């Protein structure tokens, strides 16, 4: 990613606000989404972007817009375009789906860098970013409520293996509720199922996602525009047909 992209991501006006105190923006390059939730104790960042330079620019833009630092980081899943910026937040509280720490210890850093390079990133830079991904995370095995200070909290929900070996959704209660879906939901293209996906589990993960958010929620995909529950239902049906999986139980 070049310096022009990093400067663009540091633009404090580049965010939109699907609900009060809940922000998101689409990044240049791979069109991945990052989110931010504002609390009295600082900002919770949802996903870290594809590099430390991109993540640092995002944090700078948020600080200038909100006057608050990033104090917490949640990864929806550990693919390079969402995770390689994590090293920019060594002092933040960090949350991820269960299994991330073990995966990093088994060589996932090299795989992240290689995947980034296959998608056009500079290999040496990606390797440096991968080495900087912190080893310690608070891992979510089922669900976890995280207070952000004052009346604001978020609910982290582990949805298991589907798009990736460990997919995590972030529910921000409110009016309307907002659900950060990671790449379980994509709006700007067909959902991508790589070698590490579990397609047979994906429709059930979307059933759980819809149960968490409910019919009135705004759903923030990992790539693309904010969608509603009807869109997620339709994508669930399309994935089930694509992978030969039956309809959900009534």
LINZI-V122617 format. One record per pair of residues at least 4 apart in sequence whose ideal C-beta (glycine too) atoms are under 6 Angstrom apart, sorted by the first residue. I is the first residue (numbers start at 1). J is the second residue. If there is no record, write none. Layout:
<<I & J> <I & J>>
This chain:
<<1 & 5> <1 & 51> <1 & 54> <5 & 28> <6 & 53> <6 & 54> <6 & 57> <9 & 54> <9 & 57> <9 & 58> <10 & 57> <10 & 60> <10 & 61> <11 & 61> <12 & 61> <12 & 64> <12 & 65> <14 & 25> <15 & 23> <15 & 25> <17 & 23> <18 & 22> <18 & 178> <18 & 218> <18 & 226> <19 & 174> <19 & 176> <19 & 178> <21 & 38> <22 & 37> <22 & 172> <22 & 178> <23 & 36> <24 & 33> <24 & 35> <24 & 220> <26 & 31> <26 & 33> <27 & 32> <27 & 49> <30 & 81> <31 & 188> <31 & 223> <32 & 81> <32 & 82> <32 & 223> <33 & 222> <34 & 47> <34 & 49> <35 & 46> <35 & 180> <36 & 43> <36 & 45> <36 & 62> <37 & 44> <37 & 154> <37 & 172> <38 & 43> <38 & 66> <39 & 148> <39 & 149> <39 & 152> <40 & 149> <40 & 150> <41 & 71> <41 & 148> <41 & 149> <42 & 68> <42 & 69> <42 & 71> <43 & 62> <43 & 68> <43 & 70> <44 & 72> <44 & 148> <45 & 70> <45 & 73> <46 & 74> <46 & 170> <46 & 180> <47 & 76> <47 & 82> <48 & 55> <48 & 83> <48 & 85> <48 & 86> <49 & 54> <49 & 55> <49 & 85> <50 & 54> <50 & 81> <50 & 84> <51 & 84> <51 & 85> <51 & 129> <52 & 85> <52 & 87> <52 & 88> <52 & 129> <54 & 85> <55 & 85> <55 & 88> <56 & 88> <59 & 70> <62 & 66> <63 & 69> <70 & 89> <70 & 92> <71 & 92> <72 & 92> <72 & 93> <73 & 89> <73 & 92> <73 & 94> <74 & 95> <74 & 170> <75 & 83> <75 & 96> <76 & 168> <76 & 182> <77 & 164> <77 & 167> <77 & 182> <78 & 83> <78 & 100> <80 & 84> <80 & 112> <80 & 115> <80 & 116> <84 & 129> <86 & 133> <87 & 129> <87 & 132> <87 & 133> <94 & 137> <95 & 138> <95 & 156> <96 & 100> <96 & 137> <96 & 139> <97 & 140> <97 & 158> <97 & 166> <97 & 168> <98 & 139> <98 & 141> <99 & 103> <99 & 166> <100 & 137> <101 & 137> <103 & 108> <104 & 108> <104 & 109> <104 & 135> <109 & 130> <112 & 130> <113 & 126> <113 & 127> <113 & 130> <116 & 121> <116 & 126> <117 & 121> <117 & 123> <117 & 126> <121 & 126> <140 & 144> <140 & 156> <140 & 158> <141 & 158> <142 & 158> <143 & 157> <144 & 156> <145 & 153> <145 & 155> <146 & 154> <147 & 153> <148 & 152> <154 & 170> <154 & 172> <155 & 171> <156 & 168> <156 & 170> <157 & 169> <157 & 212> <158 & 168> <159 & 167> <159 & 169> <159 & 205> <159 & 208> <161 & 165> <161 & 198> <161 & 201> <162 & 167> <162 & 184> <162 & 198> <162 & 201> <162 & 202> <162 & 205> <163 & 167> <163 & 183> <163 & 184> <163 & 197> <164 & 196> <165 & 196> <167 & 182> <167 & 184> <169 & 179> <169 & 181> <169 & 209> <170 & 180> <171 & 179> <171 & 212> <172 & 178> <173 & 177> <176 & 216> <176 & 218> <177 & 213> <177 & 217> <178 & 218> <179 & 213> <179 & 217> <179 & 219> <180 & 220> <181 & 185> <181 & 219> <181 & 221> <182 & 222> <183 & 222> <184 & 205> <185 & 219> <185 & 221> <185 & 232> <186 & 191> <186 & 221> <186 & 223> <186 & 224> <187 & 221> <187 & 224> <187 & 225> <187 & 227> <188 & 223> <188 & 224> <193 & 197> <193 & 199> <199 & 243> <201 & 205> <202 & 239> <203 & 236> <203 & 239> <203 & 240> <203 & 245> <206 & 236> <207 & 248> <210 & 232> <213 & 217> <215 & 229> <218 & 226> <219 & 227> <219 & 232> <220 & 226> <227 & 231> <240 & 245>>
